[in-house]
Amino acid sequence: MQPFEYNANPGRVVFGSGSIKKLPDEVKRLNKSKPLLLSTPQQADQVKALEPILRDASIEPAGLFSEATMHTPTHVTDKALEYTKECGADCVISFGGGSTIGLGKAISIRTGLDHICIPTTYAGSEMTPILGETAEGKKTTRSDPKILPGTVIYDVDFTMTLPASMSATSGVNAIAHAVEALYARNTNPIMTLLALEGTKALAESLPVIVNSPQDADARAKAQYGAWLCAMCLGSVGMALHHKLCHTLGGSFNLPHAETHTIVLPHALAYNAPKIPDAMKKLADVLPGSDGDAIKGLNVLLTKLEVKRGLKDFGMKEDDVDKAVEIAVGNPYWNPREIEKEPLRETIRRCWAGDEAKADL
């Protein structure tokens, strides 16, 4: 048994179908009465369903800001802060995926307002004290215990309309958190348990969701898995996979979950020679792996019918070298030393949509 340190993140989770009915109780538990609702433009109509639930409990929403945007650009945050002040909100409720939760975190850390999250995807931002923001095309990430949302309501009913394709990439994004937790520099036995259980739940449920998007049991299992994977992301450090995704997403404006989905098997292939124990444990929870975790991920992505190349999302081949320079320009921990040529080939494979292979 390796020595380790373990810190539990404080945070309240309310899980289950219909748990949105407890939202007024959660607002009152914080002694608040004027919540600001946050969403993306696409979910503006959906978030309005929260208004009658709050009003029935004599809570009048302070307002709705529905301009949350991918990668949390600071100019949108500035606009939201102005609106928060104008409407006199005393807490924020973010409804949606990583874009909206990121905006909620950005407002909360700047104002000290309590933050309640209602995730509708599997991205996992709601369980982390991490905030990634983009300014002038560059994405920076910071970690602070105060960034962690105070309450998370997981109501599977709000994931039922998540399109199958988005469910697939959002779910693999969650698996990526667990995969990197297995070989994190500060991992521990609790994280290993959460990571393996979360990966197993998602790897089993996501193919069912892709074939039967209205399968409530599979949806609940995926949400459970996503929660566990998010706990990993919020508790231990990440490595090459997350670094690459931040570089690619922030610098080339690539979609978040899709980028994670494409990069994951390739980042794992890069690190494979240095993490034999993690590779074995991961293979055990990935259906169809035959003892090979990279094969297991390739099998899963094939079942999910996801796009495998960054070129499908607008990245140009010329961008590969630029991405390498950005990725090596900021040193960070990784189980395998960052070597320029193998890294370039890793990113080229992500760009081209090649199947991952552990031959780097």
HUMOHU-V648795 format. One record per residue. RES is the residue in one small letter. PHI is phi in degrees with one decimal (* if undefined). PSI is psi in degrees with one decimal (999 if undefined). Layout:
RES;PHI;PSI / RES;PHI;PSI
This chain:
m;*;122.7 / q;-75.1;145.4 / p;-65.6;150.2 / f;-154.9;165.6 / e;-121.1;145.9 / y;-136.5;125.2 / n;-119.6;124.1 / a;-86.6;129.8 / n;-76.6;133.3 / p;-70.8;146.8 / g;166.9;142.9 / r;-108.4;133.2 / v;-121.1;129.7 / v;-117.9;112.5 / f;-119.0;137.3 / g;139.3;154.8 / s;-59.8;130.9 / g;82.7;2.7 / s;-68.4;-10.1 / i;-62.0;-24.8 / k;-62.4;-18.3 / k;-87.3;-0.8 / l;-55.2;-47.1 / p;-58.8;-38.8 / d;-61.1;-38.3 / e;-69.6;-37.8 / v;-63.9;-45.1 / k;-67.9;-34.2 / r;-59.4;-30.3 / l;-87.3;2.0 / n;59.9;39.4 / k;-114.5;162.6 / s;-145.7;-5.9 / k;-131.5;74.3 / p;-77.1;141.6 / l;-95.3;126.0 / l;-89.1;137.0 / l;-122.8;142.0 / s;-159.0;175.6 / t;-84.8;166.8 / p;-57.9;-36.0 / q;-66.0;-26.9 / q;-108.1;14.0 / a;-59.3;-39.5 / d;-70.6;-39.4 / q;-65.3;-41.2 / v;-67.4;-24.3 / k;-64.8;-18.4 / a;-64.5;-17.7 / l;-78.0;-24.4 / e;-60.0;-50.3 / p;-64.5;-31.7 / i;-62.5;-42.0 / l;-71.0;-44.0 / r;-65.1;-34.2 / d;-62.3;-20.7 / a;-105.3;20.1 / s;62.2;34.3 / i;-114.8;119.1 / e;-97.5;115.9 / p;-58.3;140.0 / a;-70.9;-28.2 / g;166.9;-178.4 / l;-132.3;125.7 / f;-114.7;112.5 / s;-116.4;41.5 / e;-118.7;23.3 / a;-59.0;139.8 / t;-134.6;149.0 / m;-53.4;140.9 / h;68.6;12.0 / t;45.3;66.3 / p;-65.1;138.7 / t;-67.4;-25.5 / h;-69.2;-30.4 / v;-72.0;-40.6 / t;-59.6;-43.3 / d;-59.2;-42.3 / k;-64.9;-41.4 / a;-66.0;-37.6 / l;-63.6;-41.6 / e;-60.5;-43.2 / y;-68.0;-39.7 / t;-58.0;-42.9 / k;-67.1;-45.8 / e;-60.6;-40.9 / c;-89.4;-3.2 / g;69.0;32.9 / a;-65.1;143.5 / d;-112.1;2.5 / c;-165.5;166.1 / v;-122.7;143.8 / i;-121.8;112.3 / s;-96.9;130.4 / f;-123.0;112.6 / g;144.6;-147.2 / g;-103.3;-153.1 / g;-60.2;-32.5 / s;-64.6;-47.6 / t;-72.1;-41.2 / i;-64.5;-37.2 / g;-60.4;-41.7 / l;-65.4;-42.0 / g;-58.7;-41.5 / k;-65.5;-42.2 / a;-62.5;-39.4 / i;-69.8;-45.2 / s;-60.9;-44.9 / i;-70.5;-26.8 / r;-84.4;-24.6 / t;-114.4;-18.3 / g;81.4;5.2 / l;-71.4;143.2 / d;-63.2;148.8 / h;-129.0;119.7 / i;-108.3;131.9 / c;-110.6;140.9 / i;-126.1;90.6 / p;-72.6;139.1 / t;-117.9;3.4 / t;-127.9;-172.8 / y;-107.0;16.9 / a;-63.7;-37.9 / g;96.7;-2.5 / s;-57.0;-27.5 / e;-63.8;-20.5 / m;-103.1;13.1 / t;-120.6;148.2 / p;-90.6;33.1 / i;-115.8;138.1 / l;-130.2;121.0 / g;-105.1;127.0 / e;-129.6;150.8 / t;-116.5;130.0 / a;-136.5;127.3 / e;52.2;43.7 / g;79.8;0.5 / k;-117.0;131.3 / k;-98.8;128.5 / t;-122.2;150.1 / t;-124.4;138.3 / r;-134.8;156.5 / s;-126.2;134.1 / d;-157.7;130.5 / p;-52.5;-28.5 / k;-71.8;-15.1 / i;-76.3;-24.4 / l;-62.8;122.8 / p;-59.2;147.4 / g;-77.6;-35.7 / t;-137.9;137.8 / v;-124.6;126.2 / i;-106.7;111.8 / y;-97.7;101.8 / d;-113.6;109.0 / v;-57.1;-25.2 / d;-58.6;-31.1 / f;-80.4;-7.8 / t;-96.8;-8.3 / m;-64.3;-27.3 / t;-96.0;2.2 / l;-66.4;118.8 / p;-54.1;148.4 / a;-55.5;-42.6 / s;-64.7;-39.4 / m;-71.7;-35.7 / s;-59.6;-41.3 / a;-63.0;-51.9 / t;-71.2;-36.5 / s;-63.7;-38.9 / g;-68.4;-39.6 / v;-69.6;-34.7 / n;-55.1;-43.4 / a;-64.4;-44.0 / i;-57.8;-36.3 / a;-58.5;-36.9 / h;-62.0;-42.3 / a;-69.7;-41.4 / v;-58.9;-48.0 / e;-71.5;-25.0 / a;-66.4;-28.4 / l;-64.7;-30.7 / y;-121.0;19.8 / a;-61.2;151.2 / r;-60.8;-34.2 / n;-111.8;33.1 / t;-69.7;168.6 / n;-155.2;169.3 / p;-59.9;-33.4 / i;-65.6;-43.7 / m;-62.4;-39.0 / t;-61.4;-44.0 / l;-60.7;-47.9 / l;-62.7;-42.9 / a;-63.8;-44.8 / l;-70.5;-41.8 / e;-66.2;-41.4 / g;-65.3;-44.6 / t;-61.7;-44.4 / k;-60.6;-46.4 / a;-61.0;-42.6 / l;-73.7;-42.3 / a;-64.0;-28.8 / e;-83.6;-34.7 / s;-89.0;-32.8 / l;-60.9;-44.3 / p;-61.5;-33.1 / v;-65.3;-43.3 / i;-63.3;-40.4 / v;-61.5;-37.5 / n;-83.8;-32.8 / s;-136.9;80.4 / p;-58.4;-21.1 / q;-95.0;10.9 / d;-73.5;103.5 / a;-65.7;-36.1 / d;-65.4;-43.2 / a;-65.4;-39.1 / r;-62.2;-43.4 / a;-65.5;-40.2 / k;-65.7;-39.5 / a;-65.6;-40.5 / q;-66.1;-39.2 / y;-60.8;-47.0 / g;-62.1;-41.6 / a;-63.0;-38.2 / w;-61.3;-46.8 / l;-63.7;-42.0 / c;-64.8;-37.3 / a;-65.5;-35.4 / m;-60.3;-37.0 / c;-64.2;-48.1 / l;-58.4;-37.0 / g;-81.5;-7.9 / s;-115.0;-26.2 / v;-132.0;165.7 / g;-75.5;152.4 / m;-103.3;176.4 / a;-135.7;-140.2 / l;-53.2;-44.9 / h;-55.7;-52.6 / h;-68.3;-34.2 / k;-62.1;-46.1 / l;-63.1;-43.2 / c;-64.6;-38.8 / h;-65.5;-42.9 / t;-60.8;-49.8 / l;-68.9;-45.4 / g;-64.9;-49.5 / g;-71.1;-35.9 / s;-87.9;-28.2 / f;-119.8;10.6 / n;52.4;47.5 / l;-91.1;148.4 / p;-64.8;138.4 / h;-60.9;-61.9 / a;-65.2;-39.3 / e;-63.7;-38.6 / t;-65.0;-44.9 / h;-58.5;-41.7 / t;-62.6;-43.2 / i;-70.5;-43.3 / v;-74.3;-32.9 / l;-50.3;-56.3 / p;-63.7;-30.9 / h;-73.7;-40.2 / a;-64.5;-39.3 / l;-64.7;-40.7 / a;-62.2;-38.7 / y;-61.8;-43.6 / n;-84.7;-13.9 / a;-47.0;-44.0 / p;-61.0;-23.5 / k;-101.2;-1.7 / i;-132.9;52.7 / p;-58.8;-37.1 / d;-66.4;-46.7 / a;-63.0;-38.8 / m;-62.1;-41.2 / k;-66.5;-46.9 / k;-61.7;-40.2 / l;-66.4;-42.0 / a;-58.8;-34.7 / d;-65.6;-23.2 / v;-108.7;2.5 / l;-104.5;112.9 / p;-57.7;137.9 / g;77.9;14.2 / s;-79.3;-25.3 / d;51.8;38.9 / g;82.8;2.7 / d;-121.5;108.8 / a;-61.6;-36.0 / i;-66.6;-41.9 / k;-60.8;-41.5 / g;-58.8;-42.1 / l;-68.8;-41.7 / n;-59.7;-42.3 / v;-61.6;-45.7 / l;-61.0;-47.1 / l;-65.7;-32.9 / t;-65.4;-44.8 / k;-60.6;-36.0 / l;-81.3;-8.2 / e;56.0;41.4 / v;-92.3;157.8 / k;-70.2;141.9 / r;-111.2;-4.8 / g;-119.5;135.9 / l;-65.8;-21.9 / k;-64.0;-24.8 / d;-68.3;-15.0 / f;-114.2;18.7 / g;99.7;-2.2 / m;-72.7;135.4 / k;-95.6;155.1 / e;-61.2;-32.7 / d;-63.0;-23.5 / d;-73.9;-15.4 / v;-59.7;-49.4 / d;-64.8;-37.8 / k;-63.1;-41.7 / a;-63.5;-39.1 / v;-61.6;-46.5 / e;-60.5;-42.8 / i;-65.8;-42.3 / a;-66.4;-36.0 / v;-87.4;-12.6 / g;-73.7;-16.1 / n;-126.2;99.4 / p;-61.1;143.4 / y;-155.3;160.4 / w;-75.3;141.6 / n;-153.9;146.0 / p;-61.7;-29.5 / r;-111.1;137.2 / e;-56.2;142.6 / i;-79.1;111.2 / e;-111.0;133.0 / k;-60.4;-47.4 / e;-68.3;-48.8 / p;-61.7;-34.0 / l;-66.9;-40.3 / r;-61.4;-43.1 / e;-66.2;-35.7 / t;-60.4;-48.7 / i;-68.2;-36.8 / r;-61.4;-42.0 / r;-63.8;-39.3 / c;-61.9;-41.3 / w;-64.2;-45.7 / a;-76.6;-22.5 / g;85.7;23.4 / d;-67.9;158.0 / e;-75.5;141.4 / a;-69.6;141.8 / k;-141.9;141.6 / a;-89.2;64.5 / d;-127.7;24.1 / l;-89.8;999
